[in-house]
């Protein structure tokens, strides 16, 4: 846990990479959710 805190708040590159990772996960889950909703609506 201390490693992750140091990575996030210790250097700006680590913080930026964490932001990119979480944004990617959020976008992918949103697209997956939209795909599920549209598939359920279609049938």
N, C-alpha and C positions, 0 to 999 in steps of 0.2 A: 504493500500500500504506500509506503514511503517513497518507493521508486516512482510510482505513478504520480504522486503529488509533486515530486521533484521534477519529473518530466513535464508536467502541465504548467507549473508555476516557476520552475527554475530557469527555463530558457524559452524565448518566444517561438523557436522552431518547433519544439515539442507541443506547445499550446496550439500552434497553427495546425500541426498534423492531427492532433486530437479533434480539433474543430472540423477538419476535413473528413475524418473518419466518421464522426457522429452525424454530420450532414449527409454523408453518403448512405449510412444506415437508415436515416430518416427518410430520404428520398426513395430508396429501394423499398422500404416497408410501405410507404404511401402508394407507390406504383403497384405493388403486390395487392394491397387492399382495394385499390380502384379496379384492378383486374378481376378480383374475386367478386366485387359488387356488380360489375358489368356482366360477368358470366352468369351470376345468379339472376340478374334482371332479365337477361336474354332468354333464358329457358323457361 
